[in-house]
Amino acid sequence: MKLVYIIHGYKASADHHWFGWLKNELGKRNITAIILSMPNSENPLKDEWVSYLQKNIIIGRNTFIVAHSLGCIATLLFINKTNAKIGGFIGVSGFDEKLKGMPDLDNFIDNDIVYEKIIANVSKRIVFASPEDYIVPFQLSEKLAKDIKAPLISVPNAGHFMADDGYVSFPELLKEIKKIIE
């Protein structure tokens, strides 16, 4: 059985953006999807988020994780702590460096991430980014893609892939998930 976890970002919840749409679309294809409600998303703490992922994600080769923004770095920190292999990771507007003007998120930046371990333990990796992202600069998502040796899919005019940017559905993401799961 294929299992997809959807991890939201800073100040978001399971009900935001394209997360519910993706869960429903995957369900139509008999793929189980779980949207995790990350704790304290208004004032997130790295250890709290990583611990939450450790307690709530069933690791295995049929496990796939789709993460948005801060959820990406939390997921990478989680993967870095485990020796288990997972089927895939798709990061949307991900980053692994400090964001200007967002010091609340600095506690997530961990220079101890061993990218080789992530590459070895995650068989398929993809990063989505938009050149018009006004929260996570495109260059940071591009760097993340290089760090984890993942293809970068650039989506013009997508902003930060939030509902305010028109992202209540995300067909390009669904297409890529289907490719890596099959």
C-alpha positions, 0 to 999 in steps of 0.5 A, spaced: 500 500 500 502 506 498 502 512 503 502 519 502 503 524 508 502 531 506 506 536 511 504 543 511 508 549 513 509 556 517 502 559 520 498 553 515 494 547 517 491 541 514 485 545 511 489 550 508 491 551 500 491 545 496 492 540 501 485 537 502 484 537 494 491 533 493 488 528 499 482 527 495 485 526 488 490 521 491 484 517 494 480 517 488 486 513 485 486 508 491 492 512 494 492 513 502 494 520 504 494 523 510 495 531 512 498 532 518 497 537 523 503 540 525 503 543 532 504 550 534 504 552 527 504 560 529 510 559 533 514 553 530 519 549 534 524 544 530 524 539 535 517 539 536 516 538 529 521 533 528 518 529 534 511 530 531 513 527 524 517 521 528 511 519 532 506 520 526 509 517 520 510 510 518 516 509 514 517 504 509 519 504 501 512 505 500 512 512 504 512 518 500 512 525 503 509 531 500 511 538 504 510 545 503 515 551 505 517 550 512 514 543 512 520 541 507 526 543 512 522 539 518 521 533 513 529 533 511 531 534 519 526 528 520 529 523 514 536 525 517 534 522 524 532 516 521 536 510 517 530 507 514 528 508 506 522 511 504 519 511 497 520 519 495 520 526 497 516 532 494 518 539 496 514 545 494 517 552 496 522 548 500 529 551 503 535 549 508 537 556 509 535 562 513 529 566 510 530 574 511 525 577 515 523 571 518 527 570 524 522 565 528 524 560 523 531 560 524 531 554 529 529 550 523 536 551 520 541 545 522 548 545 518 548 538 521 543 535 515 547 530 512 544 530 505 548 524 502 544 520 507 537 523 505 539 522 498 541 514 500 534 514 504 529 517 499 529 514 492 525 519 488 526 526 490 523 533 486 523 540 488 517 545 486 519 552 486 516 559 483 521 564 480 515 569 483 515 566 490 515 572 495 516 568 501 522 563 499 526 566 494 527 561 488 534 561 489 533 557 496 529 552 493 534 551 487 539 550 492 535 545 496 534 541 489 541 541 488 543 539 495 538 533 495 540 532 488 533 533 486 530 535 479 527 542 480 520 544 477 519 551 476 512 553 475 512 561 473 507 565 477 505 560 482 507 565 488 508 561 494 503 556 492 498 558 497 490 559 496 492 566 496 496 565 489 490 561 486 493 554 489 487 550 492 488 545 487 495 543 484 495 538 478 502 539 476 504 536 483 499 530 482 502 528 476 509 528 479 506 524 485 503 519 480 510 518 476 514 517 482 509 512 486 508 508 479 
